[in-house]
Amino acid sequence: MKILLIIIDGLGDRPIFQLKNRTPLESAQTPNLDLMAEKGICGLVETFRFPKEKVPSSEGAHIALFGYQNYFLGRGPYEAAGAGIKLKKGDIALRVNFGTVSEKLKVINRRAGRIKETESLIRKLQGIKIDDIEFLIKKAFGHRAVLVLRGKNLSPKISDGDSHQERVRAKRIIPLNKSKQAKFTADVLNKYLEKTHQILKEHPLNKKREKQGKLPANYLLVRGAGIMKETPSFKKRYNLKAACIAGGTLYKGVAKIIGMDLVKIKGATGLADTNLKAKFLAVKKAVKRYNFIFLHIKATDTFSHDGDFQGKKRFIEKIDKEIKTVFGLKNILIVITADHSTCCSDKDHCIEPVPILIFGNGKDNVSQFSEKFCRKGRIGRIKQTNLMKYLTMISKKV
């Protein structure tokens, strides 16, 4: 039996007073998801955290969903692969925000006013080489980009340049251990950040933005360094030919590095304007070629980070409307869950377990897809790291 895994990013939440003490999922009108819950089996997933994490991270949760937590590379390589950079063994990759800093490098805005038009900035930063290290930079989406350091004697054991805070000085990169490689990597990256800052300050686009009263994108805030190395393939581990349908670079990158094929969808942005209909229609085509499909939907998480519980509720209702597209598929296990909860009250990820619904392998007594109702389901509570083993097991029993 084939498997369709639908991840609704940040779906879980806590009850919200303005929603009559219900979560956005509980308060949303979801007749199709509820029908699937009534005819399927439900439960809760305990989300994965690395030892140093207080709440689940997007990268850790997605790696754990597929059982790859012991092969984690650091977030940078997944973002870079998802953005389309062909990584080589030993490459160091980082996430990038185009940010705004003052003359004294104090961070004014971490996203340069959420700038989107960064293509001309990125073109100006191409081809830079320092101390025999090649720097590759590519647009991700919006204000985001990815950066790759390619060369010898590099290490991912370096600090972030992005403190996630504003009104403080942009951090210098420091080595996180005493190795020569970490020291060299930190030094060469600092040189690069200084050089690119000077280039960006003088760029015509930023001069124009300043005249218009907009924030200039004059600094690269980097974080999430990781090193590219070999990862066991998804097909070899699970004997499943897999495809990924996603808009965000992280999710495409995770899929690509573990060996899934990427299905290109016009209008799949990873944002609230993503083309949900096209994503679900793509599933119908993909099941003809693949026996595992990973469909990722991002905007629920974005609304949560903004504290917009009404927006999250409405977007869940949009998902419910489009999900009926896959109702007619045969010989397929449809699995709906989340990577982690993102609580609107915190505007951040939180530790609450996430609901899971499996349609196509019997039924239990749950009549609604929600955090509260799924708690009573036949699946019970399952660890995220065991999800793939569980799905492959029950798909063979059907």
Residue pairs with C-beta under 8 A, 6 or more apart in sequence:
1 331
1 332
1 333
1 360
1 395
1 396
1 398
2 287
2 290
2 291
2 292
2 293
2 331
2 332
2 333
2 395
3 240
3 291
3 292
3 293
3 332
3 333
3 335
3 391
3 392
3 395
4 283
4 287
4 293
4 295
4 326
4 329
4 332
4 333
4 334
4 335
5 65
5 292
5 293
5 294
5 295
5 335
5 337
5 391
6 295
6 297
6 323
6 334
6 335
6 336
6 337
7 62
7 65
7 251
7 294
7 295
7 296
7 297
7 337
7 338
7 339
8 297
8 300
8 316
8 319
8 336
8 337
8 338
9 58
9 296
9 297
9 298
9 299
9 300
9 301
9 338
9 339
9 342
10 300
10 301
10 302
10 304
10 305
10 338
10 339
10 340
10 341
10 342
10 349
11 25
11 300
11 316
11 337
11 338
11 341
11 342
11 354
11 355
12 23
12 25
12 338
12 340
12 341
12 342
12 350
12 352
12 353
12 354
12 355
12 371
13 23
13 24
13 25
13 304
13 309
13 312
13 341
13 342
13 343
13 344
13 350
13 352
13 371
14 23
14 341
14 343
14 344
14 345
14 350
14 352
15 21
15 22
15 23
15 26
16 22
16 23
16 24
16 309
16 344
16 345
18 309
19 26
19 27
19 309
19 313
20 27
23 370
23 371
23 372
24 300
24 309
24 312
24 313
24 316
24 344
25 313
25 316
25 355
25 369
25 370
25 371
26 368
26 370
26 371
26 372
27 313
28 313
28 314
28 316
28 317
28 320
29 317
29 320
30 316
30 317
30 320
30 368
30 369
31 320
32 320
32 321
32 323
32 324
32 327
33 319
33 320
33 323
33 336
33 357
33 369
34 367
34 368
34 369
36 323
36 334
36 336
36 357
36 359
36 369
37 357
37 366
37 367
37 368
37 369
37 373
37 374
38 363
38 366
38 367
38 368
39 359
39 363
40 334
40 357
40 358
40 359
40 360
40 361
40 362
40 363
40 364
41 357
41 358
41 361
41 362
41 363
41 364
41 366
41 377
41 378
41 379
42 355
42 356
42 357
42 358
42 364
42 366
42 369
42 373
42 374
42 376
42 377
42 378
42 379
43 355
43 356
43 374
43 375
43 377
43 378
43 379
43 380
43 381
43 382
44 353
44 354
44 355
44 356
44 371
44 374
44 375
44 377
44 379
44 380
44 381
44 382
45 337
45 338
45 353
45 354
45 355
45 356
45 381
45 382
45 383
45 384
45 387
46 353
46 381
46 382
46 383
46 384
47 56
47 61
47 64
47 339
47 340
47 341
47 351
47 353
47 354
47 384
48 56
48 60
48 61
48 63
48 64
48 69
48 383
48 384
48 385
49 55
49 56
49 57
49 60
49 351
50 57
50 60
50 69
50 72
53 60
55 340
55 348
55 349
55 350
55 351
56 339
56 340
56 349
56 351
57 75
57 349
58 75
58 250
58 301
58 339
58 340
58 349
59 72
59 75
59 78
59 224
59 250
59 254
60 69
60 72
61 339
61 340
61 384
62 250
62 251
62 254
62 339
63 69
63 71
63 72
63 254
64 384
64 385
64 387
65 339
65 384
65 387
65 388
66 234
66 254
66 258
66 388
67 237
67 385
67 386
67 387
67 388
67 389
68 231
68 258
69 385
71 231
71 232
73 226
73 227
73 228
73 229
73 231
73 257
74 93
74 156
74 224
74 225
74 226
74 227
75 95
75 223
75 224
75 226
75 250
76 92
76 93
76 94
76 95
76 146
76 147
76 156
76 224
76 225
76 226
77 87
77 91
77 93
77 226
77 227
77 228
77 253
77 257
78 226
78 249
78 250
78 253
78 254
78 257
79 93
79 95
79 140
79 146
79 224
79 249
79 250
79 253
80 87
80 91
80 93
80 138
80 146
80 147
80 148
80 253
81 87
81 252
81 253
81 256
81 257
82 140
82 248
82 249
82 250
82 251
82 252
82 253
82 254
82 256
83 138
83 139
83 140
83 145
83 146
83 249
83 253
84 138
85 93
85 136
85 138
85 146
85 148
87 93
87 148
87 228
88 150
88 228
89 228
89 229
89 230
90 150
90 154
90 227
90 228
90 229
91 148
91 149
91 150
91 154
91 227
91 228
92 148
92 149
92 150
92 154
92 155
92 156
92 185
92 225
92 226
92 227
92 228
93 146
93 147
93 148
93 149
93 225
93 226
93 227
93 228
94 146
94 147
94 148
94 149
94 222
94 223
94 224
94 225
94 226
95 140
95 144
95 146
95 147
95 222
95 223
95 224
96 137
96 140
96 144
96 145
96 146
96 147
96 220
96 221
96 222
97 110
97 111
97 112
97 143
97 144
97 145
97 162
97 220
97 221
98 111
98 112
98 115
98 118
98 121
98 143
98 144
98 145
98 217
98 219
98 220
98 221
99 107
99 108
99 109
99 110
99 111
99 112
99 143
99 162
99 170
99 217
99 218
99 219
99 220
99 221
100 107
100 108
100 109
100 112
100 113
100 215
100 216
100 217
100 218
100 219
101 107
101 108
101 170
101 197
101 218
101 219
102 108
104 169
105 169
105 170
105 197
105 219
106 167
106 168
106 169
106 170
107 163
107 165
107 166
107 167
107 168
107 169
107 170
107 219
107 221
108 166
108 167
108 215
109 166
109 215
110 162
110 164
110 166
110 221
111 142
111 143
112 143
112 215
112 216
112 217
112 218
113 214
113 215
114 142
114 143
115 142
115 143
115 209
115 215
115 217
116 142
116 143
117 205
118 139
118 143
118 145
118 217
119 139
120 203
120 204
120 205
121 200
121 203
121 205
121 206
121 217
122 137
122 138
122 139
122 145
124 199
124 200
124 203
125 135
125 137
125 196
125 199
125 200
126 137
128 134
128 135
128 192
128 195
128 196
129 135
130 188
130 191
130 192
130 195
131 184
131 187
131 188
131 191
132 151
132 152
133 149
133 150
133 151
133 154
133 188
134 149
134 150
134 151
135 147
135 148
135 149
135 150
135 192
136 147
136 148
136 150
137 145
137 146
137 147
137 148
138 145
138 146
139 145
140 146
140 249
141 247
141 248
141 249
141 269
141 270
141 271
142 271
143 217
144 249
145 220
146 249
147 220
147 222
149 185
149 188
149 189
153 180
153 181
153 184
153 185
154 181
154 184
154 185
154 227
155 175
155 177
155 179
155 181
155 182
155 184
155 185
155 227
156 185
156 225
156 226
156 227
157 175
157 176
157 177
157 179
157 181
157 182
157 185
157 225
158 173
158 174
158 175
158 176
158 182
158 185
158 186
158 189
158 225
159 171
159 173
159 174
159 175
159 176
159 186
160 171
160 173
160 222
160 223
160 224
160 225
161 170
161 171
161 172
161 173
161 189
161 193
161 220
161 221
161 222
161 223
162 170
162 171
162 221
162 222
162 223
163 170
163 171
170 219
170 221
172 190
173 185
173 186
173 189
173 190
173 193
173 222
174 186
175 182
175 183
175 185
175 186
176 182
189 222
193 219
193 220
193 222
196 219
196 220
197 218
197 219
197 220
200 206
200 216
200 217
200 218
200 219
200 220
201 216
201 218
203 218
205 217
206 216
206 217
206 218
207 216
209 215
209 216
209 217
210 216
231 257
231 258
231 259
232 258
233 258
233 259
234 240
234 242
234 258
234 259
234 260
234 292
235 241
235 242
235 259
236 259
238 292
238 388
238 392
240 291
240 292
240 392
241 289
241 290
241 291
241 292
242 255
242 259
242 260
242 261
242 290
242 291
242 292
242 293
242 294
243 260
243 261
243 262
243 263
243 286
243 289
243 290
243 292
243 293
243 294
244 251
244 252
244 255
244 256
244 260
244 261
244 262
244 263
244 293
244 294
244 296
245 263
245 265
245 268
245 279
245 282
245 283
245 286
245 293
245 294
245 295
245 296
246 252
246 255
246 262
246 268
246 270
246 294
246 295
246 296
246 298
247 265
247 268
247 269
247 270
247 271
247 274
247 296
247 298
248 270
248 296
248 298
249 270
251 270
251 294
251 296
251 298
252 262
255 262
255 294
256 262
260 292
260 294
261 290
263 282
263 286
265 275
265 278
265 279
265 282
266 275
266 278
267 273
267 274
267 275
267 278
268 274
268 275
268 278
268 279
269 275
270 298
270 299
271 298
271 299
271 302
272 299
272 302
272 303
272 311
272 315
274 297
274 298
274 299
276 297
276 318
276 319
276 322
277 322
277 325
279 295
279 297
279 322
280 295
280 322
280 323
280 325
280 326
281 325
283 293
283 295
283 325
283 326
283 329
284 325
284 326
284 329
286 293
287 293
287 329
287 332
297 319
299 315
300 312
300 315
300 316
300 319
300 338
300 342
301 342
303 309
303 311
303 312
303 315
303 344
304 312
304 342
304 343
304 344
304 347
305 342
305 347
305 348
306 347
307 344
307 345
307 347
308 344
309 344
312 344
323 336
326 332
326 334
332 360
333 358
333 359
333 360
333 361
333 391
333 394
333 395
333 398
334 358
334 359
334 360
335 356
335 357
335 358
335 359
335 391
336 356
336 357
336 359
336 369
337 354
337 355
337 356
337 357
337 387
338 354
338 355
339 354
340 349
340 350
340 354
341 349
341 350
341 351
341 352
341 353
341 354
342 348
342 349
342 350
343 349
343 350
343 352
352 371
353 371
353 381
354 371
355 369
355 370
355 371
355 373
355 374
356 374
356 377
356 379
356 382
357 369
357 374
358 379
358 391
358 394
360 398
361 394
361 395
361 397
361 398
362 378
364 376
364 377
364 378
365 376
366 373
366 374
366 376
366 377
366 378
367 373
382 390
